[in-house]
Amino acid sequence: MFNSDTELLFPIRVIPSLQDLRGQEWQVLIGKLSTEDADSSDRIAFTAMIVKLAGCTGCNADSFRAMRGCTQCSRLTIKRYKGTDADLMQHYRECQKEVKAYLSKRDQ
């Protein structure tokens, strides 16, 4: 089954749809990442976080997750996340560090 909302990894276009799922700090982050002038490394870090939490690397075309699409999968992942908003933000900051470390190594 083909779903036009399904991609290989979490697509950046889905970020705005996640804004209403958590508390104030989360909403501010999503608002910041949804603007056209958002820093690309921050968007990459957010994508990496969702890929880890949602298990995007294990998704394939005939899986139930793929049939629902990336938007629904990521919304359910964030909604069902058992940690606090602070835990989610910590995951995001860790992914930011990973991205910055990778980019600094690449640029040397």
HELIX and SHEET records of a PDB file:
HELIX    1   1 ILE A   12  LEU A   21  5                                  10    
HELIX    2   2 GLN A   24  LEU A   33  1                                  10    
HELIX    3   3 SER A   40  ALA A   54  1                                  15    
HELIX    4   4 CYS A   56  GLY A   58  5                                   3    
HELIX    5   5 PHE A   64  ARG A   68  1                                   5    
HELIX    6   6 CYS A   70  ARG A   80  1                                  11    
HELIX    7   7 ASP A   85  ARG A  106  1                                  22    
END                                                                             
